[in-house]
Amino acid sequence: MTMKKAAKKAAPRSKGVAVLVSTRKGAWIYASDSSRRKWAVNGPHFLGHTVHHMVLDLRDGKTLLAAASTGHLGPTIFRSTDFGKSWKEARKPPAFPKVSEGENGRSVKHTFWLTPCHANEPDAWYAGTSPQGLFRSNDGGVTWEPLPGVNDNTTMRPWFGTEQDGTPDGPKLHSIIVDPRDRNHLYFGMSGGGVHESLDQGKTWTPLIDGMEVVEGFGFDIANPMFHDPHCVRMCPSNPDRLYQQNHCGIYRIDRPAKKWTRIGRAMPKSVGDVGFPMVVHPRDENTCWVFPMDGSGVWPRTSPDGKPAVFVTRNGGKTWQRQDKGMPREQAWWTVKRQAMCADSRDPVGLYFGNTQGELWMSRDEGKKWECIARNLPHIYALETAEI
């Protein structure tokens, strides 16, 4: 498989920035001009409902999709074509086919991940669910159909995680990635179940787990995708042949067409480790990415190591890492950041954002050198996305 590197893009000119905040009790939109110093808040949307992901369709700049779990509607998708002024529920949200009475079937607990399809496929979207399922919409999110290449894949089915595997809020299919050069080239991650790649728009899939490690001490078969737990996979916008991954067992990088991941997290300070959930890559520099480590020791408390939160950055593809915590609490801060709750804008310098389990929204206007809290007292934050407005 031969792939050409995408042309390096300059930073966009002055535009406003919006941060889409999805939480356990609703969704909010924070908006600012190009200075990113004052923020106006729009919300709550879907107050009281769990919103797992809210995404702007960059192909038209106004359509929003929100994946929500509601008390009376169950798991569903909401769609807005006016940037959140009004919403309509999907007529046919992602759902597994019904089975005959007495047969064992699956039901969607929630839709976890939303990704617009390729730029030349307007109105087409992918969705990943819990338990693991992959769905596609061709009408802007109004109706969704299952992709049998995953959902009916008898080889893949034994790799799916279960409610007992320890994944917070249940097993899930996430990190759905579309190669900007080829709409047929897709990736996704499963917790658990490993990273997978398709070259035919999801009809067939190949595991991409070589080089990744598994939890020690349990006798897990490293060749079995069942025992791999990718937390978040990101493709570099400036070089789609490079992917970074935050895994249950470390931080990794792969440069295609290579098929083996390299554990770059071993260069992290030993006192911190390379366990965490989110992964963010620079929009114009393939060698720069950020992670938010958490305490992965013992019983996995899922808190900031030693109660001292920090972002770590590499600017050389993972050879070295630097701590970035200026402005953050220095002690007794026991929150952490979930896999979808950290993101970047495309300004110059790049703005970074994360939302924590304590309901705080933090940002840096200078690529992590200094941090400030721009919102407090929100519900537990599940996901963040940025959008130019």
C-alpha positions, -999 to 999 in steps of 0.1 A, spaced: 0 0 0 16 32 -11 4 65 2 14 101 -5 20 126 22 -6 154 24 7 189 16 16 209 46 -11 236 52 -6 270 67 -26 281 97 -61 294 88 -66 332 89 -85 348 117 -118 331 125 -137 324 157 -134 292 176 -161 271 192 -156 244 218 -184 217 218 -187 203 253 -205 170 259 -212 160 294 -231 135 316 -260 160 320 -262 178 286 -241 198 261 -227 233 259 -211 254 232 -184 279 241 -175 305 215 -148 331 211 -133 354 185 -98 347 171 -82 361 203 -97 332 223 -97 353 254 -134 359 261 -159 331 258 -197 332 254 -217 302 265 -246 287 246 -265 260 265 -274 237 280 -287 216 252 -303 182 262 -302 191 299 -302 160 320 -293 136 291 -259 120 287 -242 134 256 -213 112 246 -202 132 215 -211 164 196 -195 171 163 -197 198 136 -197 188 100 -168 208 86 -181 201 51 -209 227 55 -199 244 88 -234 244 103 -246 209 108 -242 194 142 -248 158 153 -250 149 190 -250 113 203 -272 112 234 -286 87 259 -320 98 271 -342 85 299 -373 81 277 -359 78 242 -329 56 250 -298 59 228 -303 83 199 -288 109 176 -299 145 174 -293 167 144 -291 205 140 -287 223 107 -284 258 123 -255 253 146 -276 243 176 -305 267 174 -329 238 169 -326 200 170 -344 170 155 -341 134 166 -329 109 141 -358 90 125 -338 58 126 -308 59 151 -281 33 152 -296 -1 164 -288 -37 160 -313 -59 141 -340 -75 162 -337 -112 167 -364 -138 171 -377 -146 205 -354 -170 224 -323 -160 204 -294 -140 218 -293 -105 203 -275 -72 211 -289 -38 218 -271 -5 215 -264 9 250 -253 43 236 -237 58 205 -202 67 216 -183 82 185 -193 103 155 -172 109 124 -181 127 92 -172 106 61 -149 117 33 -151 153 20 -165 140 -13 -193 122 5 -216 150 17 -241 141 44 -224 108 51 -214 99 86 -200 70 107 -210 61 142 -194 37 167 -215 23 195 -214 5 228 -213 -25 227 -191 -25 196 -209 -17 164 -202 4 133 -230 23 116 -233 46 86 -257 74 76 -260 87 41 -286 114 48 -269 136 74 -277 115 104 -314 111 99 -313 74 93 -285 49 102 -277 14 88 -254 -12 103 -222 -21 85 -221 -59 83 -184 -59 77 -181 -53 115 -214 -60 131 -219 -94 114 -183 -104 112 -180 -138 128 -142 -136 130 -143 -102 148 -172 -110 172 -151 -130 197 -128 -100 200 -155 -76 212 -153 -66 249 -180 -74 274 -196 -56 302 -173 -75 325 -140 -64 309 -136 -33 330 -140 -7 302 -157 24 318 -194 27 307 -191 -5 288 -171 -18 257 -171 5 227 -161 11 191 -143 45 188 -116 64 170 -133 61 136 -108 76 111 -113 83 74 -81 88 53 -86 123 37 -69 110 5 -90 78 1 -126 74 13 -122 36 11 -94 37 37 -107 35 73 -94 28 108 -111 22 141 -103 11 176 -122 -12 199 -121 -13 237 -115 -41 239 -106 -56 205 -77 -38 191 -71 -14 161 -84 -24 127 -80 -12 91 -102 -14 60 -92 -7 24 -127 -12 9 -149 12 29 -156 -12 57 -165 -44 38 -134 -62 52 -110 -55 81 -75 -64 91 -62 -62 127 -34 -37 132 -19 -47 165 17 -58 159 40 -41 184 13 -34 209 17 -49 243 -9 -65 266 -14 -64 304 12 -86 320 6 -113 345 -26 -128 331 -12 -150 304 -29 -130 276 -22 -140 240 -5 -110 224 -16 -121 190 -53 -121 199 -70 -87 194 -94 -96 222 -67 -86 247 -58 -53 232 -74 -21 245 -67 10 224 -80 41 243 -77 66 215 -62 66 180 -54 98 160 -42 104 124 -19 133 118 -36 159 96 -3 170 81 8 134 73 -20 108 71 5 80 70 13 86 107 -10 76 135 -5 80 172 -23 59 198 -29 61 236 -34 25 247 -42 8 279 -6 -4 277 13 27 267 17 54 240 24 42 204 32 55 169 30 39 135 43 52 102 25 35 73 29 14 53 47 -2 83 24 -26 101 41 -25 135 35 0 163 64 15 182 59 22 219 71 58 223 57 62 258 87 45 273 104 79 271 79 94 295 91 100 331 89 67 351 72 85 380 43 94 356 42 65 332 24 63 298 -11 53 308 -39 76 299 -70 81 276 -68 111 253 -44 117 224 -41 150 205 -20 157 174 -8 190 160 -27 201 129 4 210 110 34 192 126 34 154 125 61 153 152 41 171 179 14 155 200 0 157 235 -13 133 261 -29 136 295 -14 108 318 -34 93 346 -25 70 375 -26 35 361 -10 18 391 -25 -9 414 -63 -8 411 -63 19 384 -76 48 404 -80 68 372 -69 101 387 -40 125 380 -7 109 391 -1 120 428 -30 145 424 -8 167 402 -24 170 367 -3 178 337 -3 176 299 28 161 283 40 170 248 65 155 224 79 176 195 101 149 180 77 120 174 79 106 209 117 105 215 113 129 244 84 144 264 80 176 284 56 183 312 32 213 307 13 222 339 18 260 343 -15 273 357 -28 239 368 -32 229 405 0 218 421 -15 193 445 -47 176 457 -63 177 422 -76 141 417 -95 145 384 -86 131 351 -95 134 314 -115 110 293 -105 97 258 -127 122 238 -123 151 262 -91 167 248 -87 185 215 -69 212 195 -80 241 173 -61 250 141 -50 285 151 -13 297 152 -2 291 179 -25 261 183 -51 262 211 -54 232 233 -85 223 253 -95 196 278 -125 190 300 -121 170 332 -142 146 353 -147 175 378 -166 196 352 -139 221 344 -130 233 309 -93 242 305 -75 258 276 -40 270 265 -36 296 237 1 288 233 3 251 227 4 241 263 29 265 278 3 281 300 -32 269 311 -63 286 324 -97 273 335 -124 290 314 -154 272 328 -163 255 361 -192 237 376 -202 218 345 -213 182 348 -187 154 343 -172 161 309 -172 132 284 -160 148 251 -147 180 235 -145 190 199 -134 223 183 -150 241 153 -142 273 134 -170 298 133 
